[in-house]
Amino acid sequence: MQGHRCISSRQLDNSESETEDEESETMRCISCKAEYGTREAGTCKECYEEASETEEELKREIEDLKAKVAFLRFWSPLDSITRSHGGPCYTDVVLVASSHDGTAGPPVPVPAHKAVLVSRSPVFKAMLENEMEESRSGTVKISDVSYEALRAFVNYLYTAEACLDEQMACDLLELAEKYQVKHLKAYCEKFLVSKLNWDNSVISYAFAHQHNAKLLLDTALTLITDNMDKLTKREEYMELVEKDPRLVVEIYEAYLSKQVNTAAHKDSSIKQKSS
């Protein structure tokens, strides 16, 4: 939206200068082209009022958008605000982690709403809208995940927020891939890329390959092929040779491809200089 600005034009009134021996300065409004004296106001009255109305209108629109976002946002049943009010959350399904961080006792269920799970994940949608066991029992068992990771996963489905460290990012990326929550997977993948270094590059490459995390895979592979002289000395490399030699082959293929491209680029540069 274009704002209203005013520019000054200095006009000399010969008749007044003879009597008052001073200059009178006038302003011209860019919007309406009207002239006015500097003693009258900082801008012309009409444009000032119009700008004020526009500013107030923008403020109302912003407040309206904030209200709509607040209305559309789902409060997680795990949210501290919800719990502090002590009111019912009307949850109709619980998710249960198969592992509970090694603590004794039965797994702690994570409450949720079917409507939220269905709207966030096509896997949950197929699971809960059809006559599957989870739909009938109201309990979804999720294997190979800790309670904390499951809790963070459900909370993200409600709030689109997650507090990450490297382990949590890996756990949530696995859940996001399994339940096809693409934006969460991308979020975790970008976080892991930001934490990538030579020490964790091999492990990150294997993890990315396992979970189809292409951005993490390509970044880790570039880091590895840039340091091939140090690769075979790493313990993680020897483990990879034993557990998944196919990935080792792919690393060397990428390295050889880079070497060929580098040689071709140098050859092309030499030919251009000689010509």
Secondary structure, DSSP 8 states (H G I E B T S, - for coil): -----EEEEEE--HHHHHHH-S-EEEEEETTT--EEETTT-SS-HHHHHHHHHHHHHHHHHHHHHHHHHHHH----TT-HHHHHHT------EEEEES--TT-SSS---EEE-HHHHHHH-HHHHHHHHTT-HHHHHSEEEE-S--HHHHHHHHHHHHHS-----HHHHHHHHHHHHHTT-HHHHHHHHHHHHHT--TTTHHHHHHHHHHTT-HHHHHHHHHHHHTTHHHHTTSHHHHHHHHH-HHHHHHHHHHHHHHHHHHHHHHHHHHHHHH-
